[in-house]
Amino acid sequence: MIDWIEPVWSAPRCVRAVSTLRTGGVSGGDYASLNLGHHVGDDGECVRENRRRLQQGLSLPAEPIWLRQVHGIRVIDAAAADDRTADAAFARQPRLVCAVLTADCLPILLCSVDGECVAAVHAGWRGLAAGVVEAAVEALGTRNLLAWLGPAIGSDAFEVGGEVREIFLRQNEAFASSFRTAGSGKWFADIYSIARLQLAQLGITECSGEDLCTHSDAERFFSYRRDGQTGRMATLIWRE
């Protein structure tokens, strides 16, 4: 059986959301076992079976809108997704499943307070710096939103160069609190803190999340920074 986490947040009951764990699939080796990414070198038949198990195990109303993620800021409407090269998807109609794949990057789920629109966002540091959160909020057309931050690399493991810190500080000095020194010109970045600050700047203050570290929990999570060759987990949201 596949395993997943359900967000603890105040979304309306018509909104369903989950974030998968790495267990319950058929992939082996570096991808064991519920790898949901076709682009990472895993056997295609295994990925297809894992996706079938996902859809069956969660009783999904439709196949998820799988994106071709490029660490950018393009946001697509799940109802008109001809070109799926994007890092976020939103839906206003029921039974459309928005999804992002991660293995250290931060998955962000958004839903309007009334449950009329939902979105899934893939937010690595490049996407956060470029404005993917702002783009997703703009696409939804409201700031009366709830947010949930899914499993991502924790601040004790996410070491970056000084140039990354400078990118954020040039945008807003408030981001200084999201970095602590690692010595030798390196910094530990708190990707959760960065996302929360960006959401707050947009007026979205009801922000939930588990602060789960993908890097430190190899039993439950894939981590690209830890393992290099590895699978991908999915974070999904839809309206019933």
Secondary structure, DSSP 8 states (H G I E B T S, - for coil): ---EE---S---TTEEEEEE-S-SS---GGGTTT---TTSS--HHHHHHHHHHHHHHTT-SS--B--B--SS--EEEGGG-S--B-SEEEESSTT--EEEEESSSEEEEEEETTSS-EEEEEE-HHHHHHTHHHHHHHHHT-S-EEEEE--B--TTT-EEEHHHHHHHHHH-GGGGGGEEEEETTEEEE-HHHHHHHHHHHTT---EEE---BTTT-TTT---HHHHSS---EEEEEEE-
